[in-house]
Amino acid sequence: MKVLSLISDGIDSPVAAYFMIKRGMDVNFLHFHRDPFGKVRKVVEKLCEVSGEQTVLYLIPHERVIGLVAEVCDKPRLTCVYCKVIMLRTAERICKEIGAKAVVTGDSLGQVASQTISNLYVEDSAVKIPVLRPLIGLDKVEIVKIARQAGTYELSILPSKPCQAVPKKPATAAKLEEVDLSIDVSEILEGVRVEEIGV
């Protein structure tokens, strides 16, 4: 079964994809890039070694997401929630195009502001497709241990540019009524770069 994994330049999301690969899923990837994406490409190549299969990496500039957040979000504290909503809605559209049955994320409960139960509930409400979170109950020590087993850890800790849009006081308890869940992500999907990666 095909799934689409959101993959960042951090440690967690490659581990989430690794779990899905180990369960026999056909994992494709979506990355919203801030830097040159050579680092993420290498991580995906490493995961292809695990799966023994080719995959597809969809690449979208993160600045498109931040631009749309600036248009629709009137409360800076909700920036991260809106960012995740837009990413999930974008992933859902790609899933429909490629026949993927779920989106996979590297969310681990409470690690960052967008990963509280309240915020995850709001974010999930923006899409109809299942959102799988294989790391949800793991802590950072456990995730790092698995990243080392997967062979992605050393790549994931290479330097990368942090997001400049994170507010000083991000919301940790967003409410459905204060977030627009019907955001049109068509512009973000224009000109998506697609790379086939395999062993």
N, CA, C and O of each residue as an XYZ file, in Angstrom:
796
protein
N       0.840     -1.194      0.000
C       0.000      0.000      0.000
C       0.880      1.251      0.000
O       1.876      1.313      0.721
N       0.512      2.237     -0.805
C       1.312      3.448     -0.931
C       0.895      4.497      0.100
O      -0.293      4.725      0.327
N       1.903      5.135      0.723
C       1.676      6.258      1.629
C       2.636      7.380      1.243
O       3.634      7.151      0.560
N       2.322      8.591      1.686
C       3.171      9.754      1.424
C       3.696     10.267      2.750
O       2.922     10.662      3.622
N       5.002     10.262      2.900
C       5.627     10.668      4.147
C       6.153     12.095      4.046
O       6.971     12.402      3.179
N       5.680     12.971      4.942
C       6.288     14.293      5.057
C       7.677     14.105      5.651
O       7.824     13.487      6.706
N       8.687     14.629      4.985
C      10.041     14.460      5.491
C      10.714     15.814      5.602
O      10.760     16.581      4.640
N      11.240     16.099      6.795
C      11.926     17.359      7.037
C      13.431     17.097      7.020
O      13.878     16.010      6.655
N      14.210     18.114      7.423
C      15.653     17.907      7.504
C      16.076     17.567      8.938
O      17.244     17.716      9.296
N      15.111     17.105      9.760
C      15.408     16.731     11.132
C      15.540     15.224     11.315
O      15.653     14.472     10.347
N      15.522     14.802     12.573
C      15.757     13.399     12.925
C      14.483     12.565     12.846
O      14.533     11.406     12.436
N      13.345     13.135     13.233
C      12.147     12.346     13.490
C      11.469     11.775     12.254
O      11.180     10.579     12.208
N      11.212     12.607     11.256
C      10.411     12.148     10.119
C      11.057     10.996      9.338
O      10.330     10.127      8.855
N      12.397     10.948      9.190
C      12.968      9.770      8.540
C      12.704      8.478      9.334
O      12.540      7.407      8.749
N      12.666      8.592     10.656
C      12.387      7.418     11.489
C      10.942      6.965     11.290
O      10.668      5.766     11.229
N      10.023      7.916     11.189
C       8.621      7.569     10.920
C       8.507      6.820      9.592
O       7.807      5.812      9.499
N       9.199      7.318      8.566
C       9.184      6.646      7.265
C       9.821      5.261      7.359
O       9.345      4.308      6.743
N      10.886      5.160      8.125
C      11.575      3.879      8.338
C      10.612      2.842      8.915
O      10.588      1.696      8.466
N       9.816      3.246      9.915
C       8.823      2.340     10.489
C       7.840      1.850      9.428
O       7.506      0.666      9.385
N       7.383      2.759      8.579
C       6.422      2.380      7.544
C       7.051      1.434      6.521
O       6.409      0.487      6.066
N       8.301      1.694      6.166
C       9.015      0.806      5.245
C       9.140     -0.590      5.847
O       8.935     -1.593      5.164
N       9.481     -0.642      7.135
C       9.629     -1.932      7.808
C       8.304     -2.698      7.876
O       8.297     -3.924      7.992
N       7.187     -1.970      7.802
C       5.867     -2.601      7.796
C       5.403     -2.960      6.388
O       4.276     -3.414      6.191
N       6.289     -2.750      5.409
C       5.978     -3.174      4.048
C       5.251     -2.139      3.210
O       4.753     -2.456      2.130
N       5.183     -0.892      3.699
C       4.511      0.145      2.936
C       5.387      0.644      1.787
O       6.614      0.643      1.878
N       4.739      1.066      0.715
C       5.399      1.730     -0.408
C       5.405      3.223     -0.078
O       4.386      3.899     -0.225
N       6.549      3.733      0.364
C       6.627      5.096      0.894
C       7.183      6.064     -0.149
O       8.302      5.894     -0.632
N       6.393      7.076     -0.489
C       6.863      8.223     -1.261
C       7.069      9.373     -0.283
O       6.610      9.306      0.857
N       7.757     10.429     -0.721
C       8.141     11.492      0.208
C       7.760     12.881     -0.315
O       7.749     13.134     -1.519
N       7.449     13.767      0.631
C       7.181     15.173      0.329
C       8.013     16.027      1.266
O       7.918     15.907      2.488
N       8.837     16.897      0.674
C       9.713     17.764      1.461
C       9.488     19.228      1.086
O       9.536     19.591     -0.089
N       9.245     20.056      2.087
C       9.138     21.504      1.904
C      10.499     22.089      2.271
O      10.843     22.189      3.449
N      11.267     22.472      1.258
C      12.679     22.783      1.498
C      12.947     24.266      1.727
O      12.348     25.140      1.099
N      13.881     24.516      2.664
C      14.411     25.854      2.917
C      15.828     25.986      2.366
O      16.212     27.046      1.873
N      16.585     24.926      2.451
C      17.970     24.891      1.983
C      18.033     24.116      0.672
O      17.035     23.549      0.227
N      19.206     24.097      0.061
C      19.390     23.090     -0.979
C      19.056     21.729     -0.360
O      19.427     21.453      0.781
N      18.360     20.888     -1.112
C      17.776     19.700     -0.500
C      18.637     18.449     -0.648
O      18.126     17.329     -0.614
N      19.964     18.646     -0.815
C      20.857     17.502     -0.938
C      20.845     16.625      0.295
O      20.952     15.403      0.194
N      20.716     17.246      1.470
C      20.698     16.495      2.727
C      19.503     15.549      2.774
O      19.656     14.370      3.092
N      18.329     16.053      2.463
C      17.130     15.229      2.491
C      17.190     14.154      1.406
O      16.743     13.028      1.623
N      17.733     14.492      0.255
C      17.874     13.492     -0.802
C      18.737     12.323     -0.312
O      18.429     11.162     -0.583
N      19.814     12.636      0.407
C      20.677     11.569      0.928
C      19.949     10.707      1.957
O      20.148      9.493      2.013
N      19.101     11.346      2.773
C      18.317     10.588      3.754
C      17.360      9.642      3.035
O      17.219      8.481      3.421
N      16.710     10.137      1.998
C      15.781      9.298      1.235
C      16.544      8.156      0.548
O      16.049      7.030      0.486
N      17.731      8.442      0.039
C      18.548      7.391     -0.562
C      18.869      6.306      0.459
O      18.839      5.118      0.141
N      19.175      6.721      1.685
C      19.461      5.754      2.750
C      18.234      4.896      3.046
O      18.355      3.689      3.253
N      17.058      5.512      3.066
C      15.823      4.760      3.310
C      15.513      3.808      2.160
O      14.920      2.749      2.368
N      15.911      4.181      0.956
C      15.746      3.277     -0.191
C      16.632      2.036     -0.049
O      16.278      0.957     -0.525
N      17.765      2.195      0.597
C      18.625      1.040      0.864
C      17.914      0.068      1.796
O      18.049     -1.148      1.663
N      17.158      0.616      2.738
C      16.402     -0.225      3.675
C      15.278     -0.960      2.949
O      15.071     -2.157      3.149
N      14.560     -0.225      2.106
C      13.401     -0.816      1.431
C      13.792     -1.703      0.255
O      13.080     -2.645     -0.094
N      14.932     -1.389     -0.347
C      15.337     -2.103     -1.550
C      14.521     -1.711     -2.764
O      14.540     -2.398     -3.785
N      13.797     -0.594     -2.648
C      12.899     -0.151     -3.712
C      13.199      1.285     -4.111
O      13.808      2.042     -3.356
N      12.763      1.645     -5.306
C      12.817      3.044     -5.726
C      11.661      3.809     -5.091
O      10.668      3.219     -4.666
N      11.804      5.111     -5.035
C      10.739      5.944     -4.479
C      10.684      7.261     -5.235
O      11.479      7.505     -6.143
N       9.740      8.102     -4.852
C       9.598      9.421     -5.460
C       9.658     10.466     -4.352
O       9.025     10.318     -3.306
N      10.420     11.515     -4.593
C      10.543     12.638     -3.661
C       9.934     13.869     -4.320
O      10.396     14.315     -5.370
N       8.886     14.417     -3.691
C       8.238     15.647     -4.162
C       8.825     16.808     -3.386
O       8.922     16.761     -2.159
N       9.217     17.858     -4.108
C       9.912     18.993     -3.496
C       9.154     20.293     -3.751
O       8.826     20.628     -4.889
N       8.883     21.019     -2.661
C       8.160     22.291     -2.733
C       8.898     23.309     -1.866
O       9.239     22.993     -0.726
N       9.157     24.522     -2.367
C       9.819     25.536     -1.536
C       8.980     25.891     -0.304
O       7.791     26.188     -0.417
N       9.604     25.857      0.852
C       8.904     26.174      2.100
C       8.388     27.610      2.099
O       7.394     27.917      2.757
N       9.056     28.478      1.368
C       8.646     29.883      1.331
C       7.231     30.041      0.777
O       6.538     31.001      1.116
N       6.799     29.111     -0.068
C       5.419     29.167     -0.570
C       4.430     28.956      0.576
O       3.398     29.623      0.651
N       4.756     28.031      1.456
C       3.891     27.761      2.613
C       3.845     28.980      3.520
O       2.770     29.412      3.936
N       5.006     29.530      3.824
C       5.069     30.690      4.714
C       4.340     31.881      4.103
O       3.697     32.649      4.818
N       4.438     32.038      2.790
C       3.720     33.120      2.123
C       2.222     32.978      2.272
O       1.521     33.962      2.511
N       1.722     31.753      2.131
C       0.292     31.516      2.279
C      -0.137     31.683      3.730
O      -1.218     32.207      4.000
N       0.691     31.247      4.657
C       0.391     31.457      6.083
C       0.219     32.948      6.359
O      -0.709     33.349      7.063
N       1.105     33.762      5.810
C       1.035     35.213      6.026
C      -0.273     35.795      5.492
O      -0.795     36.767      6.039
N      -0.799     35.198      4.422
C      -2.054     35.685      3.839
C      -3.269     35.331      4.680
O      -4.192     36.135      4.805
N      -3.277     34.136      5.259
C      -4.511     33.636      5.898
C      -4.496     33.689      7.424
O      -5.552     33.604      8.052
N      -3.330     33.825      8.023
C      -3.229     33.772      9.486
C      -3.145     35.178     10.073
O      -2.189     35.909      9.813
N      -4.156     35.554     10.872
C      -4.162     36.886     11.462
C      -3.707     36.881     12.926
O      -3.716     37.917     13.590
N      -3.312     35.712     13.416
C      -2.798     35.598     14.787
C      -1.431     34.918     14.738
O      -1.354     33.712     14.499
N      -0.360     35.666     14.958
C       0.986     35.094     14.844
C       1.193     33.819     15.661
O       1.962     32.949     15.252
N       0.530     33.696     16.792
C       0.721     32.511     17.633
C       0.239     31.232     16.934
O       0.615     30.129     17.329
N      -0.597     31.382     15.891
C      -1.118     30.225     15.167
C      -0.292     29.876     13.921
O      -0.681     29.010     13.136
N       0.832     30.545     13.748
C       1.655     30.348     12.555
C       1.999     28.879     12.327
O       1.834     28.374     11.216
N       2.470     28.192     13.353
C       2.903     26.796     13.193
C       1.726     25.870     12.890
O       1.863     24.914     12.126
N       0.581     26.155     13.486
C      -0.607     25.349     13.215
C      -1.022     25.532     11.755
O      -1.298     24.554     11.060
N      -1.067     26.778     11.293
C      -1.430     27.031      9.896
C      -0.423     26.388      8.940
O      -0.800     25.848      7.900
N       0.844     26.451      9.297
C       1.878     25.852      8.457
C       1.619     24.354      8.299
O       1.707     23.819      7.194
N       1.305     23.688      9.390
C       1.049     22.247      9.347
C      -0.247     21.932      8.592
O      -0.316     20.950      7.852
N      -1.264     22.761      8.782
C      -2.515     22.574      8.047
C      -2.257     22.641      6.545
O      -2.749     21.804      5.789
N      -1.491     23.630      6.120
C      -1.192     23.794      4.697
C      -0.372     22.615      4.171
O      -0.619     22.134      3.065
N       0.599     22.151      4.954
C       1.397     21.004      4.533
C       0.533     19.755      4.389
O       0.677     19.008      3.421
N      -0.354     19.530      5.339
C      -1.216     18.347      5.280
C      -2.187     18.426      4.109
O      -2.430     17.426      3.433
N      -2.742     19.614      3.866
C      -3.675     19.756      2.739
C      -2.941     19.555      1.409
O      -3.496     18.986      0.469
N      -1.710     20.017      1.337
C      -0.898     19.802      0.139
C      -0.608     18.322     -0.043
O      -0.728     17.785     -1.144
N      -0.226     17.668      1.045
C       0.059     16.235      0.989
C      -1.176     15.450      0.571
O      -1.074     14.491     -0.194
N      -2.333     15.849      1.066
C      -3.576     15.168      0.713
C      -3.834     15.252     -0.789
O      -4.252     14.273     -1.408
N      -3.585     16.419     -1.370
C      -3.794     16.583     -2.810
C      -2.862     15.667     -3.598
O      -3.280     15.046     -4.575
N      -1.600     15.582     -3.176
C      -0.651     14.708     -3.868
C      -1.059     13.251     -3.701
O      -0.968     12.461     -4.641
N      -1.510     12.898     -2.499
C      -1.976     11.518     -2.263
C      -3.077     11.128     -3.239
O      -3.083     10.013     -3.759
N      -4.004     12.041     -3.488
C      -5.101     11.754     -4.410
C      -4.573     11.528     -5.820
O      -5.091     10.689     -6.557
N      -3.536     12.283     -6.195
C      -2.976     12.161     -7.542
C      -2.221     10.854     -7.740
O      -2.231     10.289     -8.833
N      -1.563     10.369     -6.682
C      -0.697      9.191     -6.831
C      -1.311      7.912     -6.258
O      -0.715      6.839     -6.349
N      -2.495      8.029     -5.674
C      -3.153      6.844     -5.126
C      -2.637      6.413     -3.769
O      -2.787      5.251     -3.393
N      -2.029      7.334     -3.023
C      -1.570      7.012     -1.664
C      -2.755      7.038     -0.702
O      -3.670      7.847     -0.859
N      -2.738      6.157      0.286
C      -3.877      5.985      1.181
C      -3.744      6.710      2.508
O      -4.709      6.766      3.271
N      -2.576      7.267      2.806
C      -2.382      7.962      4.083
C      -1.170      8.874      4.001
O      -0.296      8.701      3.150
N      -1.134      9.849      4.903
C       0.027     10.716      5.083
C       0.742     10.256      6.348
O       0.099      9.924      7.344
N       2.072     10.237      6.308
C       2.880      9.854      7.468
C       3.650     11.077      7.941
O       4.224     11.799      7.126
N       3.669     11.318      9.253
C       4.452     12.426      9.794
C       5.343     11.937     10.929
O       5.133     10.855     11.478
N       6.335     12.743     11.270
C       7.249     12.420     12.364
C       6.839     13.026     13.685
O       7.671     13.188     14.578
N       5.561     13.368     13.827
C       5.095     13.979     15.076
C       5.314     13.055     16.268
O       5.036     11.858     16.211
N       5.818     13.640     17.342
C       5.952     12.953     18.623
C       5.313     13.857     19.662
O       5.653     15.037     19.752
N       4.407     13.325     20.432
C       3.534     14.128     21.276
C       4.292     15.125     22.154
O       5.111     14.745     22.990
N       3.998     16.404     21.941
C       4.507     17.455     22.807
C       5.927     17.909     22.557
O       6.433     18.739     23.312
N       6.603     17.398     21.520
C       7.996     17.807     21.291
C       8.102     19.276     20.893
O       9.009     19.986     21.328
N       7.161     19.721     20.058
C       7.117     21.131     19.679
C       5.674     21.606     19.778
O       4.760     20.809     19.986
N       5.479     22.908     19.626
C       4.160     23.507     19.865
C       3.069     22.915     18.988
O       1.934     22.762     19.437
N       3.393     22.579     17.746
C       2.355     22.081     16.842
C       1.970     20.636     17.132
O       1.070     20.093     16.492
N       2.650     20.008     18.101
C       2.434     18.589     18.353
C       1.740     18.312     19.689
O       1.924     17.242     20.269
N       0.957     19.251     20.173
C       0.106     18.977     21.330
C      -1.169     18.297     20.842
O      -1.497     18.368     19.658
N      -1.877     17.647     21.737
C      -3.123     16.978     21.348
C      -4.101     17.967     20.717
O      -4.715     17.667     19.693
N      -4.247     19.143     21.325
C      -5.178     20.151     20.794
C      -4.807     20.560     19.381
O      -5.670     20.639     18.506
N      -3.536     20.817     19.158
C      -3.106     21.270     17.844
C      -3.168     20.153     16.806
O      -3.529     20.398     15.655
N      -2.819     18.934     17.203
C      -2.921     17.811     16.277
C      -4.369     17.587     15.861
O      -4.639     17.249     14.708
N      -5.292     17.770     16.782
C      -6.718     17.615     16.481
C      -7.155     18.635     15.426
O      -7.861     18.289     14.479
N      -6.739     19.880     15.591
C      -7.084     20.924     14.624
C      -6.451     20.611     13.272
O      -7.114     20.709     12.239
N      -5.189     20.241     13.272
C      -4.481     19.970     12.025
C      -5.115     18.802     11.259
O      -5.289     18.871     10.043
N      -5.454     17.744     11.976
C      -6.079     16.584     11.333
C      -7.454     16.919     10.766
O      -7.893     16.313      9.788
N      -8.124     17.875     11.375
C      -9.468     18.248     10.920
C      -9.451     18.920      9.559
O     -10.500     19.065      8.931
N      -8.276     19.334      9.091
C      -8.145     20.014      7.799
C      -8.137     19.044      6.623
O      -8.277     19.463      5.474
N      -7.972     17.739      6.902
C      -7.891     16.757      5.825
C      -8.820     15.582      6.097
O      -9.219     15.337      7.235
N      -9.156     14.861      5.032
C     -10.013     13.684      5.163
C      -9.209     12.387      5.108
O      -9.716     11.324      5.466
N      -7.973     12.473      4.668
C      -7.125     11.298      4.551
C      -6.531     10.952      5.927
O      -6.284     11.858      6.724
N      -6.297      9.676      6.222
C      -5.665      9.325      7.497
C      -4.258      9.923      7.621
O      -3.504      9.972      6.649
N      -3.923     10.374      8.827
C      -2.579     10.867      9.132
C      -1.962      9.896     10.136
O      -2.432      9.776     11.267
N      -0.915      9.210      9.711
C      -0.255      8.220     10.561
C       0.933      8.849     11.268
O       1.725      9.566     10.655
N       1.054      8.571     12.581
C       2.134      9.132     13.394
C       2.810      8.010     14.187
O       2.536      7.842     15.375
N       3.683      7.247     13.542
C       4.274      6.090     14.222
C       5.154      6.428     15.427
O       5.458      5.546     16.230
N       5.569      7.695     15.563
C       6.444      8.075     16.680
C       5.692      8.715     17.841
O       6.322      9.160     18.799
N       4.383      8.772     17.784
C       3.616      9.631     18.680
C       3.939      9.423     20.160
O       3.926     10.392     20.920
N       4.225      8.204     20.591
C       4.480      7.957     22.007
C       5.943      7.815     22.376
O       6.260      7.478     23.517
N       6.834      8.063     21.439
C       8.267      7.913     21.709
C       8.880      9.227     22.173
O       8.416     10.305     21.804
N       9.932      9.124     22.988
C      10.662     10.333     23.365
C      11.896     10.463     22.469
O      12.173      9.589     21.648
N      12.633     11.565     22.639
C      13.744     11.857     21.733
C      14.851     10.807     21.820
O      15.454     10.449     20.808
N      15.112     10.320     23.023
C      16.161      9.305     23.181
C      15.817      8.055     22.379
O      16.681      7.484     21.712
N      14.575      7.636     22.443
C      14.134      6.448     21.701
C      14.212      6.686     20.193
O      14.621      5.807     19.434
N      13.817      7.879     19.777
C      13.830      8.197     18.341
C      15.256      8.225     17.801
O      15.521      7.717     16.711
N      16.166      8.815     18.555
C      17.571      8.871     18.136
C      18.153      7.462     18.016
O      18.898      7.172     17.080
N      17.816      6.603     18.952
C      18.313      5.217     18.908
C      17.863      4.517     17.627
O      18.645      3.805     16.996
N      16.618      4.717     17.249
C      16.096      4.080     16.035
C      16.701      4.724     14.786
O      16.963      4.043     13.795
N      16.923      6.049     14.842
C      17.558      6.737     13.707
C      18.952      6.165     13.447
O      19.368      6.020     12.298
N      19.660      5.846     14.516
C      20.987      5.240     14.350
C      20.856      3.862     13.700
O      21.644      3.512     12.821
N      19.865      3.084     14.128
C      19.634      1.762     13.542
C      19.287      1.875     12.057
O      19.717      1.061     11.238
N      18.504      2.896     11.732
C      18.069      3.087     10.344
C      19.183      3.625      9.455
O      19.104      3.535      8.230
N      20.222      4.186     10.075
C      21.324      4.761      9.310
C      21.076      6.190      8.860
O      21.806      6.717      8.021
N      20.043      6.822      9.418
C      19.711      8.195      9.007
C      20.229      9.253      9.970
O      20.262     10.433      9.622
N      20.625      8.865     11.152
C      20.959      9.843     12.195
C      22.094     10.779     11.779
O      21.958     11.998     11.887
N      23.203     10.227     11.308
C      24.361     11.057     10.971
C      24.038     12.051      9.848
O      24.595     13.148      9.804
N      23.147     11.664      8.955
C      22.726     12.587      7.903
C      21.788     13.657      8.456
O      21.884     14.828      8.089
N      20.886     13.246      9.337
C      19.875     14.168      9.864
C      20.467     15.266     10.731
O      19.888     16.348     10.835
N      21.619     15.007     11.361
C      22.204     16.023     12.250
C      23.146     16.973     11.522
O      23.730     17.860     12.145
N      23.301     16.801     10.216
C      24.090     17.769      9.459
C      23.427     19.143      9.546
O      22.202     19.228      9.632
N      24.212     20.213      9.525
C      23.636     21.557      9.697
C      22.566     21.878      8.662
O      22.672     21.483      7.501
N      21.542     22.593      9.093
C      20.495     23.059      8.188
C      19.929     24.361      8.737
O      20.080     24.673      9.918
N      19.285     25.104      7.872
C      18.757     26.412      8.243
C      17.443     26.273      8.999
O      16.514     25.643      8.493
N      17.339     26.847     10.204
C      16.080     26.740     10.953
C      14.993     27.621     10.351
O      15.281     28.589      9.648
N      13.749     27.276     10.634
C      12.618     28.067     10.156
C      12.612     29.428     10.850
O      12.702     29.509     12.075
N      12.507     30.486     10.062
C      12.516     31.844     10.596
C      11.125     32.351     10.950
O      10.980     33.453     11.480
N      10.098     31.550     10.659
C       8.721     32.009     10.854
C       8.125     31.597     12.198
O       7.013     32.009     12.527
N       8.841     30.796     12.974
C       8.307     30.332     14.262
C       8.120     31.532     15.198
O       9.071     32.273     15.447
N       6.900     31.728     15.717
C       6.657     32.878     16.603
C       7.296     32.688     17.977
O       7.632     31.570     18.367
N       7.459     33.785     18.701
C       8.054     33.706     20.041
C       7.185     32.903     20.995
O       7.696     32.170     21.841
N       5.865     33.042     20.857
C       4.944     32.311     21.721
C       3.908     31.569     20.870
O       2.784     32.039     20.698
N       4.300     30.406     20.341
C       3.356     29.652     19.494
C       2.211     29.064     20.302
O       2.377     28.716     21.471
N       1.060     28.957     19.677
C      -0.116     28.382     20.328
C       0.108     26.905     20.620
O       0.631     26.167     19.785
N      -0.295     26.481     21.815
C      -0.221     25.066     22.172
C      -1.609     24.449     22.335
O      -1.734     23.240     22.528
N      -2.652     25.279     22.258
C      -4.018     24.781     22.422
C      -4.948     25.475     21.431
O      -5.903     26.146     21.822
N      -4.653     25.304     20.142
C      -5.489     25.917     19.099
C      -6.901     25.345     19.141
O      -7.113     24.204     19.551
N      -7.863     26.159     18.708
C      -9.263     25.733     18.657
C      -9.740     25.735     17.211
O      -9.313     26.560     16.403
N     -10.624     24.806     16.900
C     -11.115     24.681     15.528
C     -11.682     25.982     14.986
O     -11.448     26.348     13.834
N     -12.436     26.680     15.844
C     -13.128     27.876     15.371
C     -12.195     29.039     15.038
O     -12.631     30.010     14.419
N     -10.934     28.968     15.430
C     -10.023     30.083     15.148
C      -9.051     29.780     14.008
O      -8.166     30.585     13.720
N      -9.209     28.624     13.358
C      -8.318     28.260     12.257
C      -9.145     27.970     11.005
O     -10.098     27.192     11.046
N      -8.771     28.604      9.896
C      -9.438     28.371      8.615
C      -8.911     27.065      8.023
O      -7.753     26.994      7.612
N      -9.739     26.051      7.980
C      -9.316     24.740      7.508
C      -9.583     24.514      6.023
O      -9.299     23.440      5.494
N     -10.129     25.528      5.352
C     -10.496     25.371      3.938
C      -9.513     26.068      3.004
O      -9.883     26.470      1.901
N      -8.293     26.210      3.428
C      -7.282     26.941      2.662
C      -7.034     26.262      1.312
O      -6.855     25.046      1.244
N      -7.024     27.050      0.252
C      -6.744     26.560     -1.094
C      -5.229     26.492     -1.295
O      -4.544     27.513     -1.241
N      -4.717     25.293     -1.526
C      -3.263     25.125     -1.668
C      -2.837     24.944     -3.127
O      -1.731     24.478     -3.400
N      -3.699     25.308     -4.042
C      -3.411     25.095     -5.469
C      -2.115     25.768     -5.909
O      -1.341     25.183     -6.666
N      -1.871     26.998     -5.439
C      -0.663     27.719     -5.849
C       0.599     27.023     -5.353
O       1.627     27.034     -6.030
N       0.519     26.427     -4.188
C       1.682     25.728     -3.640
C       2.050     24.533     -4.501
O       3.223     24.177     -4.617
N       1.044     23.917     -5.101
C       1.267     22.713     -5.892
C       1.768     22.993     -7.307
O       2.167     22.069     -8.017
N       1.748     24.259     -7.720
C       2.207     24.597     -9.058
C       3.722     24.417     -9.169
O       4.484     24.962     -8.370
N       4.136     23.659    -10.153
C       5.566     23.493    -10.390
C       6.284     22.653     -9.355
O       7.461     22.887     -9.080
N       5.601     21.682     -8.778
C       6.245     20.784     -7.822
C       7.377     20.035     -8.520
O       7.200     19.502     -9.616
N       8.527     20.002     -7.880
C       9.654     19.253     -8.440
C       9.539     17.790     -8.004
O       9.267     17.500     -6.839
N       9.748     16.885     -8.940
C       9.611     15.459     -8.667
C      10.922     14.766     -9.007
O      11.437     14.901    -10.117
N      11.457     14.024     -8.042
C      12.695     13.268     -8.274
C      12.459     11.790     -7.983
O      11.877     11.433     -6.959
N      12.909     10.949     -8.879
C      12.865      9.504     -8.628
C      14.198      9.095     -8.010
O      15.267      9.401     -8.539
N      14.112      8.406     -6.896
C      15.309      8.025     -6.144
C      15.255      6.533     -5.904
O      14.199      5.997     -5.570
N      16.379      5.854     -6.071
C      16.380      4.420     -5.850
C      17.772      3.866     -5.730
O      18.763      4.546     -5.996
N      17.828      2.617     -5.324
C      19.108      1.951     -5.103
C      19.667      1.455     -6.430
O      20.745      0.862     -6.463
